[in-house]
Amino acid sequence: MLDQSAIARFAERHLMSDRVQIRRGNGEDMLDPETGDLVPARPLIVYDDKGGLYAHQERIRGTGSGQDGAWVEEVRAGYRLLLPLDAPEVCEDDTVLVMEARDSQAVGRTYRVTAQGEVSSFPVLRTVWLEEHNRRPGAQ
């Protein structure tokens, strides 16, 4: 029988070499009592620890804009984020910020969570699907 915890430890050690921060915010403004101005609310940090970011190609099919109704296929970059099993549940529209990574070009990039994390009958890690959002100003 497979040792689920040993596989999970292996995945964490070899597939999750980056540090990511997952933020949750409602996008609403709040009143700054000192200035009386509306300012963006600070997001709630729900996770700040190891993760692994992996690219994949996402295929999208949709109807064309013409009268012939032809299907148009688009290929765009998508990403999956691997997290340990004990990471908190990630929600759609959470933001993932890469804090540290083996690939220096990944540091500072942000991603939007596009779906709730996957679940499995034999869980060894969490998989979350992302789309690239943007790069933090000044990130290299």
Backbone as numpy.savetxt, mean C-alpha at the origin, in Angstrom:
# Nx Ny Nz CAx CAy CAz Cx Cy Cz
3.71 -32.41 7.62 2.87 -31.23 7.62 3.77 -29.98 7.62
3.34 -28.97 6.92 4.10 -27.73 6.84 4.01 -26.96 8.15
5.12 -26.38 8.54 5.17 -25.56 9.75 4.87 -24.12 9.35
3.65 -23.70 9.59 3.18 -22.39 9.18 4.01 -21.26 9.78
4.38 -21.37 11.04 5.15 -20.29 11.67 6.56 -20.19 11.09
7.16 -21.32 10.70 8.49 -21.28 10.09 8.43 -20.60 8.72
7.38 -20.87 7.96 7.22 -20.22 6.65 7.02 -18.72 6.85
6.23 -18.35 7.85 5.98 -16.93 8.12 7.28 -16.22 8.51
8.10 -16.85 9.35 9.38 -16.24 9.74 10.31 -16.10 8.52
10.33 -17.12 7.66 11.14 -17.07 6.44 10.68 -15.89 5.56
9.36 -15.77 5.38 8.82 -14.69 4.54 9.18 -13.32 5.11
9.04 -13.17 6.42 9.38 -11.89 7.03 10.86 -11.55 6.87
11.71 -12.54 7.05 13.16 -12.31 6.99 13.64 -12.04 5.57
13.07 -12.72 4.57 13.61 -12.62 3.22 12.77 -11.78 2.25
11.50 -11.56 2.53 10.64 -10.84 1.60 10.21 -9.46 2.09
10.50 -9.16 3.36 10.03 -7.89 3.93 11.21 -7.09 4.48
12.04 -6.62 3.58 13.27 -5.92 3.99 13.09 -4.40 4.10
11.94 -3.88 3.71 11.71 -2.45 3.74 10.97 -2.06 5.02
10.95 -0.76 5.29 10.13 -0.24 6.39 9.07 0.66 5.78
7.82 0.38 6.09 6.71 1.16 5.56 5.88 1.73 6.69
5.20 2.80 6.38 4.28 3.41 7.33 2.92 3.46 6.65
1.91 2.96 7.35 0.54 2.97 6.81 -0.25 3.99 7.60
-0.85 4.91 6.86 -1.58 6.02 7.47 -3.05 5.95 7.06
-3.89 6.32 7.99 -5.33 6.36 7.73 -5.81 7.76 8.07
-6.52 8.36 7.15 -7.05 9.70 7.38 -8.38 9.84 6.69
-9.22 10.70 7.22 -10.54 10.86 6.61 -10.56 11.97 5.58
-9.44 12.68 5.40 -9.36 13.73 4.39 -10.09 15.01 4.76
-10.63 15.07 5.98 -11.35 16.26 6.39 -10.40 17.25 7.07
-10.79 18.50 7.03 -10.02 19.54 7.70 -10.52 19.69 9.13
-9.64 20.23 9.98 -10.04 20.50 11.36 -9.65 21.93 11.69
-10.29 22.46 12.71 -10.05 23.83 13.12 -8.82 23.90 14.01
-7.87 24.76 13.63 -6.69 25.01 14.46 -7.11 26.06 15.49
-7.16 25.69 16.78 -7.66 26.64 17.79 -6.78 27.87 17.97
-5.49 27.75 17.62 -4.59 28.89 17.79 -4.77 29.94 16.70
-4.98 29.49 15.46 -5.08 30.43 14.34 -6.51 30.64 13.87
-7.41 29.70 14.20 -8.78 29.80 13.70 -8.92 29.33 12.26
-7.84 28.81 11.69 -7.87 28.35 10.30 -8.24 26.88 10.23
-8.80 26.48 9.09 -9.01 25.06 8.83 -7.72 24.49 8.26
-7.25 23.42 8.88 -6.01 22.77 8.43 -6.29 21.28 8.23
-5.51 20.62 7.38 -5.73 19.19 7.19 -5.51 18.42 8.49
-6.41 17.50 8.78 -6.28 16.67 9.98 -5.07 15.77 9.85
-4.38 15.52 10.97 -3.22 14.63 10.95 -3.72 13.20 10.77
-3.08 12.46 9.88 -3.52 11.07 9.69 -3.13 10.20 10.88
-3.87 9.14 11.08 -3.58 8.16 12.11 -2.58 7.16 11.56
-1.46 6.95 12.23 -0.48 5.96 11.79 -0.91 4.62 12.37
-1.30 3.69 11.49 -1.80 2.39 11.96 -0.72 1.31 11.93
0.39 1.57 11.21 1.47 0.58 11.13 2.75 1.30 10.75
3.85 0.94 11.40 5.15 1.50 11.07 6.18 0.41 11.37
6.45 -0.42 10.36 7.35 -1.55 10.57 7.70 -2.16 9.21
8.14 -3.40 9.24 8.64 -4.06 8.04 7.54 -4.39 7.04
7.96 -4.40 5.79 7.07 -4.74 4.68 7.91 -5.00 3.45
7.28 -5.55 2.44 7.95 -5.80 1.16 7.08 -5.31 0.03
7.63 -4.48 -0.84 6.89 -3.88 -1.95 7.31 -4.57 -3.24
6.33 -5.06 -4.01 6.60 -5.79 -5.24 5.69 -5.30 -6.35
6.30 -5.05 -7.50 5.54 -4.56 -8.66 4.91 -5.74 -9.40
3.82 -5.45 -10.07 3.19 -6.41 -10.98 2.42 -5.60 -12.02
2.13 -6.21 -13.15 1.37 -5.52 -14.18 -0.10 -5.81 -13.97
-0.89 -4.75 -14.03 -2.33 -4.85 -13.86 -2.98 -4.62 -15.22
-3.81 -5.54 -15.63 -4.52 -5.40 -16.91 -5.93 -4.90 -16.63
-6.32 -3.89 -17.40 -7.65 -3.31 -17.26 -8.33 -3.38 -18.61
-9.55 -3.85 -18.62 -10.33 -3.89 -19.86 -11.55 -3.01 -19.69
-11.83 -2.26 -20.69 -13.00 -1.40 -20.67 -13.51 -1.21 -22.07
-14.73 -0.71 -22.20 -15.27 -0.47 -23.53 -14.68 0.80 -24.09
-14.50 0.80 -25.39 -13.96 1.97 -26.08 -14.98 3.09 -26.12
-14.54 4.24 -26.52 -15.43 5.40 -26.54 -16.21 5.51 -27.84
-15.87 4.70 -28.82 -16.56 4.77 -30.11 -17.87 4.00 -30.11
-18.60 4.10 -31.22 -19.89 3.42 -31.33 -19.75 1.92 -31.52
-18.58 1.47 -31.94 -18.42 0.04 -32.20 -18.32 -0.77 -30.90
-18.15 -0.10 -29.76 -18.10 -0.79 -28.47 -16.91 -1.72 -28.33
-15.82 -1.44 -29.04 -14.64 -2.29 -28.98 -14.03 -2.24 -27.58
-13.45 -3.37 -27.19 -12.78 -3.45 -25.90 -11.39 -2.85 -26.03
-11.02 -2.08 -25.05 -9.69 -1.48 -25.00 -8.99 -2.10 -23.79
-7.77 -2.56 -24.01 -7.01 -3.15 -22.91 -5.85 -2.24 -22.57
-5.71 -1.97 -21.28 -4.64 -1.11 -20.80 -3.81 -1.90 -19.78
-2.51 -1.73 -19.86 -1.62 -2.36 -18.88 -0.97 -1.23 -18.10
-1.07 -1.31 -16.77 -0.43 -0.29 -15.95 0.22 -0.96 -14.75
1.13 -0.24 -14.16 1.86 -0.79 -13.02 0.94 -0.85 -11.80
1.01 -1.94 -11.11 0.33 -2.11 -9.83 1.36 -2.63 -8.85
1.03 -2.66 -7.61 1.97 -3.10 -6.59 1.25 -3.94 -5.55
2.02 -4.86 -4.94 1.52 -5.58 -3.77 2.47 -5.30 -2.63
1.89 -5.20 -1.47 2.64 -4.99 -0.24 2.49 -6.24 0.61
3.62 -6.82 0.99 3.61 -7.97 1.87 3.88 -7.49 3.29
3.05 -7.96 4.22 3.16 -7.58 5.62 3.13 -8.82 6.49
3.69 -8.74 7.70 3.60 -9.88 8.62 2.15 -10.15 9.03
1.88 -11.36 9.47 0.53 -11.73 9.90 0.02 -10.87 11.05
0.91 -10.41 11.92 0.46 -9.65 13.08 0.25 -8.16 12.78
0.42 -7.74 11.52 0.15 -6.35 11.14 -1.35 -6.10 11.27
-1.74 -4.87 11.63 -3.17 -4.57 11.74 -3.85 -4.62 10.37
-5.16 -4.77 10.39 -5.89 -4.81 9.12 -5.76 -3.48 8.39
-5.50 -3.56 7.11 -5.34 -2.38 6.26 -6.65 -2.15 5.53
-7.05 -0.90 5.43 -8.33 -0.55 4.80 -8.12 0.10 3.44
-9.11 -0.04 2.60 -9.09 0.62 1.30 -8.92 2.12 1.52
-8.11 2.75 0.70 -7.78 4.18 0.73 -6.77 4.57 1.81
-6.25 3.61 2.59 -5.12 3.93 3.46 -3.95 4.32 2.56
-2.99 5.04 3.11 -1.81 5.47 2.37 -0.59 4.74 2.93
0.23 4.23 2.02 1.47 3.56 2.40 2.63 4.45 1.97
3.50 4.77 2.91 4.69 5.57 2.65 5.90 4.69 2.88
6.80 4.61 1.90 8.02 3.83 2.05 9.03 4.68 2.80
9.39 4.23 4.00 10.30 4.98 4.86 11.77 4.59 4.62
12.03 3.29 4.48 13.37 2.77 4.21 13.22 1.61 3.25
14.19 1.46 2.33 14.11 0.37 1.37 15.49 0.03 0.83
15.64 -1.20 0.39 16.88 -1.60 -0.29 17.07 -0.78 -1.56
15.96 -0.53 -2.27 15.99 0.28 -3.48 15.79 1.74 -3.07
16.84 2.54 -3.12 16.77 3.92 -2.64 15.73 4.75 -3.39
15.39 4.38 -4.63 14.39 5.13 -5.38 12.98 4.90 -4.85
12.79 3.89 -4.04 11.46 3.62 -3.47 11.17 4.50 -2.26
12.22 4.97 -1.58 12.05 5.76 -0.37 11.31 7.06 -0.70
10.26 7.35 0.06 9.49 8.57 -0.13 8.29 8.39 -1.04
8.18 7.29 -1.73 7.02 7.08 -2.59 5.81 6.70 -1.73
4.64 7.13 -2.20 3.41 6.79 -1.51 2.51 5.99 -2.44
1.70 5.15 -1.82 0.78 4.26 -2.54 -0.57 4.30 -1.85
-1.61 4.11 -2.63 -2.97 4.05 -2.09 -3.41 2.60 -2.06
-3.98 2.17 -0.95 -4.50 0.81 -0.84 -5.77 0.73 -1.66
-5.83 -0.23 -2.61 -6.97 -0.33 -3.51 -7.98 -1.38 -3.09
-7.63 -2.24 -2.15 -8.56 -3.27 -1.69 -8.11 -3.74 -0.31
-9.04 -4.30 0.44 -8.68 -4.86 1.74 -7.66 -5.97 1.54
-6.88 -6.24 2.58 -5.87 -7.28 2.51 -6.48 -8.64 2.26
-5.72 -9.48 1.57 -6.19 -10.83 1.27 -6.14 -11.69 2.53
-7.02 -12.68 2.58 -7.02 -13.66 3.66 -6.83 -15.04 3.05
-6.45 -16.01 3.88 -6.13 -17.34 3.36 -6.45 -18.40 4.41
-6.69 -19.62 3.96 -6.87 -20.74 4.88 -5.55 -21.20 5.46
-4.44 -20.81 4.84 -3.11 -21.14 5.34 -2.30 -19.85 5.35
-2.60 -18.95 6.29 -1.93 -17.64 6.27 -0.49 -17.70 6.75
0.39 -17.09 5.97 1.79 -16.95 6.38 2.25 -15.49 6.28
1.51 -14.68 5.54 1.78 -13.25 5.43 0.53 -12.58 4.94
0.51 -11.28 5.00 -0.61 -10.47 4.49 -0.22 -9.87 3.15
-1.14 -9.90 2.20 -0.92 -9.28 0.90 -1.95 -8.18 0.72
-1.46 -6.98 0.39 -2.31 -5.81 0.20 -2.01 -5.26 -1.20
-3.05 -4.93 -1.95 -2.89 -4.41 -3.32 -2.88 -2.89 -3.30
-1.94 -2.31 -4.08 -1.71 -0.87 -4.07 -1.66 -0.30 -5.47
-1.85 1.00 -5.55 -1.50 1.75 -6.76 -0.64 2.92 -6.34
0.31 3.27 -7.21 1.23 4.35 -6.85 0.46 5.66 -6.79
0.77 6.43 -5.76 0.09 7.71 -5.56 0.99 8.84 -6.01
2.12 9.01 -5.33 3.09 10.04 -5.75 4.37 9.88 -4.94
5.29 10.77 -5.20 6.55 10.80 -4.46 6.55 12.01 -3.57
7.07 11.84 -2.39 7.17 12.94 -1.44 8.13 13.98 -2.00
7.78 15.27 -1.92 8.70 16.31 -2.42 10.07 16.19 -1.77
11.09 16.28 -2.58 12.46 16.23 -2.08 13.01 14.83 -1.96
12.19 13.80 -2.20 12.69 12.43 -2.13 13.54 12.15 -3.35
14.56 11.33 -3.16 15.44 11.02 -4.30 15.09 9.70 -4.90
